[in-house]
Amino acid sequence: MRRYYNNRAHLTINPTTHYDNADNLRRQTIHHVLQLLTTRQAARSLLAVSEHFHRLRSLSSLWVTRPRQD
């Protein structure tokens, strides 16, 4: 089992705990963002991140359905 360390997060590469670690990191990140930003700033940043992921999903769908050249 390999371990990677970050200044704020410790992630263990293990299939059974990977999602738990990702969820914990997400919660820690949101907690720190809320400590640093005002409520309005945090809301706007979360909306921007949400829009970014929406665009990535759209691009991914376009890429998968693109015409293939053989």
GUTIBA-233240 format. One record per atom (N, C-alpha, C): atom name; residue in one letter; y, z, x. Coordinates in pm, whole numbers, always signed. Layout:
N
[CA, a, [Y, Z, X]];
...
This chain:
70
[N, m, [-117, +0, +85]];
[CA, m, [+0, +0, +0]];
[C, m, [+123, +0, +90]];
[N, r, [+213, -98, +70]];
[CA, r, [+335, -106, +150]];
[C, r, [+450, -42, +74]];
[N, r, [+537, +20, +148]];
[CA, r, [+654, +83, +88]];
[C, r, [+780, +22, +148]];
[N, y, [+876, -5, +62]];
[CA, y, [+1006, -56, +103]];
[C, y, [+1111, +46, +64]];
[N, y, [+1200, +74, +154]];
[CA, y, [+1302, +176, +128]];
[C, y, [+1440, +113, +120]];
[N, n, [+1517, +164, +31]];
[CA, n, [+1655, +124, +11]];
[C, n, [+1737, +252, +19]];
[N, n, [+1867, +242, +35]];
[CA, n, [+1947, +363, +44]];
[C, n, [+1946, +444, -86]];
[N, r, [+1915, +382, -199]];
[CA, r, [+1914, +455, -327]];
[C, r, [+1781, +450, -400]];
[N, a, [+1694, +360, -360]];
[CA, a, [+1571, +341, -437]];
[C, a, [+1451, +328, -346]];
[N, h, [+1340, +374, -393]];
[CA, h, [+1214, +364, -321]];
[C, h, [+1117, +288, -412]];
[N, l, [+1073, +172, -367]];
[CA, l, [+982, +90, -447]];
[C, l, [+848, +82, -377]];
[N, t, [+745, +108, -450]];
[CA, t, [+610, +95, -398]];
[C, t, [+550, -32, -454]];
[N, i, [+495, -115, -366]];
[CA, i, [+434, -239, -412]];
[C, i, [+292, -208, -456]];
[N, n, [+277, -189, -585]];
[CA, n, [+149, -155, -646]];
[C, n, [+154, -206, -789]];
[N, p, [+59, -290, -829]];
[CA, p, [+68, -353, -962]];
[C, p, [+78, -254, -1077]];
[N, t, [+15, -139, -1066]];
[CA, t, [+16, -46, -1179]];
[C, t, [+148, +28, -1194]];
[N, t, [+222, +43, -1086]];
[CA, t, [+347, +119, -1094]];
[C, t, [+471, +32, -1076]];
[N, h, [+452, -97, -1055]];
[CA, h, [+566, -185, -1030]];
[C, h, [+666, -183, -1145]];
[N, y, [+617, -190, -1268]];
[CA, y, [+708, -193, -1383]];
[C, y, [+777, -59, -1402]];
[N, d, [+706, +51, -1375]];
[CA, d, [+769, +182, -1383]];
[C, d, [+880, +195, -1279]];
[N, n, [+854, +146, -1158]];
[CA, n, [+956, +151, -1053]];
[C, n, [+1077, +66, -1089]];
[N, a, [+1053, -52, -1144]];
[CA, a, [+1162, -140, -1184]];
[C, a, [+1245, -76, -1295]];
[N, d, [+1178, -13, -1391]];
[CA, d, [+1249, +52, -1501]];
[C, d, [+1331, +170, -1449]];
[N, n, [+1273, +246, -1356]];
[CA, n, [+1345, +359, -1298]];
[C, n, [+1467, +311, -1220]];
[N, l, [+1453, +204, -1144]];
[CA, l, [+1565, +149, -1070]];
[C, l, [+1674, +99, -1164]];
[N, r, [+1634, +36, -1275]];
[CA, r, [+1730, -11, -1376]];
[C, r, [+1808, +107, -1433]];
[N, r, [+1738, +215, -1465]];
[CA, r, [+1805, +334, -1521]];
[C, r, [+1901, +397, -1420]];
[N, q, [+1859, +406, -1294]];
[CA, q, [+1945, +463, -1191]];
[C, q, [+2071, +377, -1173]];
[N, t, [+2052, +246, -1175]];
[CA, t, [+2166, +155, -1157]];
[C, t, [+2266, +171, -1270]];
[N, i, [+2217, +174, -1394]];
[CA, i, [+2307, +192, -1508]];
[C, i, [+2378, +326, -1500]];
[N, h, [+2306, +430, -1460]];
[CA, h, [+2366, +563, -1446]];
[C, h, [+2480, +560, -1344]];
[N, h, [+2458, +497, -1229]];
[CA, h, [+2561, +490, -1126]];
[C, h, [+2679, +404, -1170]];
[N, v, [+2650, +295, -1240]];
[CA, v, [+2758, +209, -1290]];
[C, v, [+2846, +287, -1386]];
[N, l, [+2784, +365, -1474]];
[CA, l, [+2862, +442, -1571]];
[C, l, [+2943, +552, -1505]];
[N, q, [+2899, +600, -1388]];
[CA, q, [+2977, +700, -1316]];
[C, q, [+3099, +637, -1248]];
[N, l, [+3084, +512, -1205]];
[CA, l, [+3191, +447, -1129]];
[C, l, [+3293, +374, -1215]];
[N, l, [+3250, +322, -1329]];
[CA, l, [+3337, +239, -1412]];
[C, l, [+3377, +311, -1539]];
[N, t, [+3487, +265, -1598]];
[CA, t, [+3522, +314, -1731]];
[C, t, [+3423, +255, -1832]];
[N, t, [+3424, +308, -1951]];
[CA, t, [+3333, +258, -2055]];
[C, t, [+3358, +110, -2082]];
[N, r, [+3484, +72, -2088]];
[CA, r, [+3520, -68, -2113]];
[C, r, [+3471, -159, -2000]];
[N, q, [+3493, -115, -1875]];
[CA, q, [+3449, -194, -1760]];
[C, q, [+3297, -207, -1758]];
[N, a, [+3227, -98, -1787]];
[CA, a, [+3081, -101, -1788]];
[C, a, [+3030, -196, -1896]];
[N, a, [+3091, -190, -2013]];
[CA, a, [+3050, -278, -2123]];
[C, a, [+3071, -424, -2086]];
[N, r, [+3186, -455, -2027]];
[CA, r, [+3213, -594, -1988]];
[C, r, [+3117, -641, -1880]];
[N, s, [+3084, -553, -1786]];
[CA, s, [+2991, -593, -1680]];
[C, s, [+2851, -616, -1735]];
[N, l, [+2807, -531, -1829]];
[CA, l, [+2675, -551, -1890]];
[C, l, [+2671, -679, -1972]];
[N, l, [+2780, -712, -2039]];
[CA, l, [+2786, -839, -2113]];
[C, l, [+2781, -958, -2017]];
[N, a, [+2848, -947, -1904]];
[CA, a, [+2846, -1055, -1805]];
[C, a, [+2705, -1074, -1749]];
[N, v, [+2637, -965, -1720]];
[CA, v, [+2499, -973, -1669]];
[C, v, [+2408, -1035, -1775]];
[N, s, [+2426, -994, -1899]];
[CA, s, [+2346, -1049, -2009]];
[C, s, [+2368, -1199, -2022]];
[N, e, [+2493, -1242, -2014]];
[CA, e, [+2524, -1386, -2023]];
[C, e, [+2462, -1462, -1905]];
[N, h, [+2468, -1402, -1788]];
[CA, h, [+2409, -1464, -1669]];
[C, h, [+2259, -1487, -1688]];
[N, f, [+2187, -1385, -1736]];
[CA, f, [+2044, -1401, -1757]];
[C, f, [+2013, -1499, -1868]];
[N, h, [+2098, -1505, -1970]];
[CA, h, [+2081, -1605, -2076]];
[C, h, [+2090, -1746, -2018]];
[N, r, [+2188, -1768, -1930]];
[CA, r, [+2203, -1899, -1867]];
[C, r, [+2084, -1932, -1777]];
[N, l, [+2034, -1831, -1704]];
[CA, l, [+1917, -1855, -1620]];
[C, l, [+1795, -1894, -1704]];
[N, r, [+1777, -1825, -1817]];
[CA, r, [+1665, -1860, -1906]];
[C, r, [+1680, -2002, -1959]];
[N, s, [+1802, -2041, -1995]];
[CA, s, [+1828, -2177, -2044]];
[C, s, [+1798, -2280, -1936]];
[N, l, [+1844, -2255, -1815]];
[CA, l, [+1816, -2347, -1705]];
[C, l, [+1667, -2356, -1676]];
[N, s, [+1599, -2245, -1684]];
[CA, s, [+1455, -2244, -1660]];
[C, s, [+1384, -2328, -1765]];
[N, s, [+1425, -2315, -1890]];
[CA, s, [+1364, -2396, -1997]];
[C, s, [+1390, -2544, -1975]];
[N, l, [+1511, -2579, -1935]];
[CA, l, [+1542, -2719, -1907]];
[C, l, [+1458, -2771, -1790]];
[N, w, [+1440, -2691, -1690]];
[CA, w, [+1363, -2731, -1572]];
[C, w, [+1217, -2756, -1609]];
[N, v, [+1161, -2670, -1692]];
[CA, v, [+1020, -2683, -1731]];
[C, v, [+999, -2807, -1816]];
[N, t, [+1096, -2841, -1900]];
[CA, t, [+1080, -2955, -1991]];
[C, t, [+1136, -3086, -1936]];
[N, r, [+1179, -3088, -1811]];
[CA, r, [+1237, -3209, -1753]];
[C, r, [+1131, -3319, -1743]];
[N, p, [+1173, -3443, -1749]];
[CA, p, [+1078, -3554, -1731]];
[C, p, [+1028, -3556, -1585]];
[N, r, [+902, -3568, -1570]];
[CA, r, [+842, -3567, -1435]];
[C, r, [+832, -3707, -1379]];
[N, q, [+860, -3719, -1253]];
[CA, q, [+845, -3847, -1186]];
[C, q, [+714, -3844, -1106]];
[N, d, [+627, -3936, -1134]];
[CA, d, [+498, -3939, -1064]];
[C, d, [+500, -4029, -944]];
